[in-house]
Structure formats: structure tokens, C-alpha cells
Amino acid sequence: MKPTVYDFDALEFNGRKKSLKDFEGKVLLIVNTASKCFFTKQFKTLENLYRKYNKLGFEILAFPSNDFRNQEPLTGRTLETFCRVQQQVSFPVFKRIHVVGEYTDPLYRYLSDESINGKVDSSPLWNFHKYLVDRNGEVVDFFYSITSPMSKKVHSKIEELLSKAS
């Protein structure tokens, strides 16, 4: 049986393991983030997207990463404060991970490798690379960093997935 995102865990800022199975039946947008990046301004638009669709079964899961030119120097409480207070995000943000390279987190290995996920073959090229996951936990699409979370393309895909029952 092919794996889904529900087969993976993420670490919360308090160190607790969070099963992604807790998001079963939801449409997910999984994003690698960074606090010192040109695209950091997307936190605001991601939050707008989250508020628009959350009550309809949509979640955003953010995974800070320092893999691209050390643009995520923050860790722990400092990083959590940056996301929650400075950027005012209310969607889940997890502990910093590797999204590319030798130490790639297993979730990101799954998201980026078509031979594992069966659909998408796209490693993040930069911060704020976005993966779209359907209600069955399968990766169905991705958006490069330059694609705004508020773009018509992103909204259309999310609305299409939200309209389908799991």
C-alpha cells in the first residue's frame, strides 16, 4: 500500500510528536518557511488563505527550514514567537527541519519524490515551496515559491479539493 502524509509525524515546538493522521480528511497545504527570506511576506497571505478555507476542512502546515542560504536562523521559542506574534499566524508551525539534502525529513522525502508518493516529483528549490494534499492524504500538486498563496491557481485547486468528499 502506498504511503500517505498520515504515515508521518512532526515535532511541535514543545517537543511533542504530532501525528499527521490528526489532519485526516482535510485538504492540506504544506509549506517550508523561513523568517529571513524575501518570501517571508507570504506568511500574511498564507494566514488569509487559512482563514478563508479553514472552516471548510483546510489546514496549512508550516515547516521552517534553514536549508536555503541560512534564511531560518531562528529555533525554539524565538522561532515560535516570530511566527505567532510577529507574523500572527494561527495555523500549525512545527520545529525546524531539513527539506532537502542528505538529512531531509522523511515527510519531505515523501512529498518531493514521485517514486514514493506516486504523483509529484518536485523538491523545494527555495523557501515557501508549497505542496497540496487531498483529503486522502495524497500529494496532488505543488506550487513554487514565487506562486502567491492568494493566486487564482492556488484558490481554484483548494476549492476543487474541498468540494470532493474524502
PyMOL commands that set and color helices and strands:
alter all, ss='L'
color gray80, all
select helices_A, chain A and resi 5-7+20-23+38-56+76-86+106-112+114-117+152-163
alter helices_A, ss='H'
color red, helices_A
select strands_A, chain A and resi 9-11+17-19+27-33+58-64+130-133+139-143
alter strands_A, ss='S'
color yellow, strands_A
deselect
rebuild
show_as cartoon
